[in-house]
Amino acid sequence: MLILSCSSKLRLLEGMLRRGLPDTLPVYGAVMHVNRGNPAGHEVLVDSWPEFNMVLTRPRREVYGAVMHVNRGNPAGHEVARDPSDYFTNLYTTFYRDEGACRALLENSRAVDWGQAFQIHGLQDGVYETIRDIARARGLEMETYPYRLLLHPDPPAMSQYRPDKGLRLAPVSPAHATLLNDTWKFGGNSWSLRYLCLLIRHFPNACLLGPEGTPISWCLTDQLAALTHGYTLPEHRGQHHTRPMVGMLVAQLHARGFPVYTRVLTDNKPSLHILQRLGFRILPGVFYMLVVMPRFTQSQPASGLVP
């Protein structure tokens, strides 16, 4: 197991993962953010280098690095990532070329802290099966959330829509975090609120402000560079408010070199329909979000969903 801390190696890994798209999407997005300021405070592990069969990203563990960030305003929220019950921020992503290497690294307690709650994202069945087996053997609870993955093949060709009269496009403000948390089906707790604050402060986002300056619709992006947490207040639905926000975020992500993709729960037909009309294409396979919880953790719904 190796932690890649050299910037040149991390850039080389990014190029390797790019050539493996779309199978590498969640890890690729996470590594891109690590290489562009690392706003989530993640680190990258491989089973070997320069040839590798397994890549894992996780919250950074170095005590010195965490202390430095805390002393400089704590932009990455390290005290949150170190909360052993906080599976919102304790987020891993993985990609493997060899299932044996995948299992060996995930079983390694130096790579994955099985004593804390966490979520792990991946596109491969082997990740689901390995995490399931280890969790069962350790007597841990695991919740499985299957998604469809959607990728926009030609972001510059996406139409840009103007907001309706009286509405204004704007970034989401940290002052809006409580509204987002209260209206999010999977929120409503202190972990989810801190998680949303992290995304709002450090990753591209957009909202539509009503005449009174209050958000009526919004969309965020996350540590994996995916569009996420899209929501419109019930009284404003059916008016195509998603289009100008998504258009603005797609343009921003593409300009920065990020892939433009999102994930939607398999039974969320309205979101799948809206995104397909905007030019997104559903990719084959299943995007897994797995939430592992030790017995001391009270089970709550997981994060990362697009209602």
KAMOQUI-V588624 format. One record per pair of residues at least 6 apart in sequence whose ideal C-beta (glycine too) atoms are under 6 Angstrom apart, sorted by sequence separation. I is the first residue (numbers start at 1). J is the second residue. D is the distance in whole Angstrom. If there is no record, write none. Layout:
i=I j=J d=D
i=I j=J d=D
//
This chain:
i=4 j=10 d=5
i=46 j=52 d=4
i=47 j=53 d=5
i=80 j=86 d=6
i=96 j=102 d=4
i=105 j=111 d=5
i=106 j=112 d=6
i=163 j=169 d=6
i=181 j=187 d=4
i=209 j=215 d=6
i=210 j=216 d=5
i=221 j=227 d=6
i=222 j=228 d=5
i=254 j=260 d=6
i=17 j=24 d=4
i=47 j=54 d=4
i=69 j=76 d=5
i=135 j=142 d=4
i=253 j=260 d=5
i=264 j=271 d=5
i=34 j=42 d=5
i=70 j=78 d=6
i=81 j=89 d=5
i=207 j=215 d=4
i=208 j=216 d=5
i=220 j=228 d=6
i=264 j=272 d=5
i=46 j=55 d=6
i=69 j=78 d=5
i=80 j=89 d=5
i=208 j=217 d=4
i=220 j=229 d=4
i=232 j=241 d=5
i=250 j=260 d=5
i=17 j=28 d=4
i=45 j=56 d=4
i=181 j=192 d=6
i=207 j=218 d=4
i=219 j=230 d=4
i=291 j=302 d=4
i=66 j=78 d=4
i=181 j=193 d=5
i=31 j=44 d=6
i=44 j=57 d=5
i=206 j=219 d=6
i=218 j=231 d=6
i=42 j=57 d=5
i=181 j=196 d=6
i=205 j=220 d=4
i=217 j=232 d=4
i=289 j=304 d=6
i=180 j=196 d=5
i=14 j=31 d=5
i=43 j=60 d=4
i=204 j=221 d=5
i=216 j=233 d=5
i=203 j=221 d=5
i=41 j=60 d=5
i=177 j=196 d=5
i=177 j=197 d=5
i=216 j=236 d=5
i=14 j=35 d=6
i=199 j=220 d=5
i=59 j=81 d=4
i=174 j=197 d=6
i=177 j=200 d=6
i=199 j=222 d=6
i=102 j=126 d=5
i=106 j=130 d=5
i=114 j=138 d=6
i=217 j=241 d=4
i=263 j=287 d=5
i=10 j=35 d=5
i=90 j=116 d=6
i=174 j=200 d=5
i=219 j=245 d=5
i=30 j=57 d=4
i=99 j=126 d=4
i=103 j=130 d=5
i=107 j=134 d=6
i=27 j=55 d=5
i=90 j=118 d=4
i=91 j=119 d=5
i=92 j=120 d=4
i=93 j=121 d=5
i=94 j=122 d=5
i=102 j=130 d=6
i=172 j=200 d=5
i=87 j=117 d=4
i=59 j=90 d=6
i=87 j=118 d=5
i=84 j=116 d=4
i=85 j=117 d=5
i=87 j=119 d=5
i=242 j=274 d=6
i=246 j=278 d=6
i=94 j=127 d=5
i=172 j=205 d=4
i=208 j=241 d=5
i=225 j=258 d=5
i=58 j=92 d=5
i=171 j=205 d=6
i=41 j=76 d=3
i=172 j=207 d=5
i=226 j=261 d=6
i=227 j=262 d=4
i=271 j=306 d=6
i=40 j=76 d=6
i=57 j=93 d=5
i=226 j=262 d=5
i=41 j=78 d=6
i=170 j=207 d=6
i=56 j=94 d=5
i=170 j=209 d=5
i=176 j=215 d=5
i=206 j=245 d=4
i=3 j=43 d=6
i=4 j=44 d=5
i=55 j=95 d=5
i=167 j=208 d=5
i=168 j=209 d=5
i=3 j=45 d=6
i=54 j=96 d=5
i=206 j=248 d=5
i=264 j=306 d=5
i=206 j=249 d=5
i=1 j=45 d=6
i=2 j=46 d=5
i=53 j=97 d=5
i=53 j=98 d=4
i=163 j=208 d=6
i=166 j=211 d=5
i=204 j=249 d=6
i=172 j=218 d=6
i=2 j=49 d=5
i=54 j=101 d=4
i=53 j=101 d=4
i=54 j=102 d=5
i=204 j=252 d=5
i=56 j=105 d=6
i=54 j=105 d=5
i=47 j=101 d=5
i=47 j=105 d=5
i=30 j=93 d=5
i=27 j=93 d=5
i=45 j=111 d=6
i=26 j=93 d=4
i=27 j=95 d=4
i=24 j=95 d=5
i=169 j=244 d=6
i=230 j=306 d=5
i=231 j=307 d=6
i=228 j=306 d=6
i=169 j=248 d=6
i=163 j=244 d=5
i=161 j=243 d=4
i=161 j=244 d=4
i=161 j=247 d=6
i=160 j=247 d=5
i=158 j=250 d=5
i=26 j=121 d=5
i=155 j=250 d=5
i=155 j=254 d=4
i=23 j=123 d=6
i=88 j=191 d=5
i=88 j=192 d=6
i=86 j=191 d=5
i=155 j=260 d=5
i=89 j=195 d=6
i=88 j=195 d=4
i=152 j=260 d=4
i=195 j=303 d=6
i=1 j=111 d=6
i=151 j=261 d=4
i=150 j=262 d=5
i=80 j=194 d=5
i=149 j=263 d=5
i=186 j=301 d=4
i=147 j=263 d=4
i=148 j=264 d=5
i=147 j=264 d=6
i=147 j=265 d=6
i=148 j=266 d=6
i=186 j=305 d=5
i=146 j=266 d=5
i=77 j=198 d=5
i=158 j=279 d=5
i=185 j=307 d=5
i=150 j=275 d=5
i=152 j=279 d=6
i=152 j=280 d=5
i=153 j=281 d=6
i=22 j=151 d=6
i=150 j=280 d=4
i=151 j=281 d=6
i=150 j=282 d=5
i=151 j=283 d=6
i=148 j=282 d=5
i=149 j=283 d=5
i=149 j=287 d=4
i=146 j=286 d=5
i=147 j=287 d=4
i=145 j=289 d=4
i=144 j=290 d=6
i=143 j=291 d=4
i=142 j=292 d=5
i=140 j=292 d=5
i=141 j=293 d=5
i=140 j=294 d=6
i=135 j=292 d=5
i=131 j=290 d=5
i=128 j=288 d=5
i=123 j=285 d=6
i=39 j=202 d=4
i=123 j=287 d=6
i=122 j=288 d=6
i=121 j=289 d=5
i=119 j=289 d=6
i=120 j=290 d=5
i=119 j=291 d=5
i=118 j=292 d=6
i=117 j=293 d=5
i=117 j=297 d=4
i=40 j=223 d=4
i=119 j=302 d=6
i=30 j=223 d=6
i=32 j=225 d=6
i=30 j=224 d=5
i=29 j=224 d=4
i=29 j=225 d=3
i=26 j=224 d=5
i=87 j=291 d=5
i=85 j=297 d=5
i=88 j=303 d=4
i=25 j=261 d=6
i=22 j=283 d=5
//
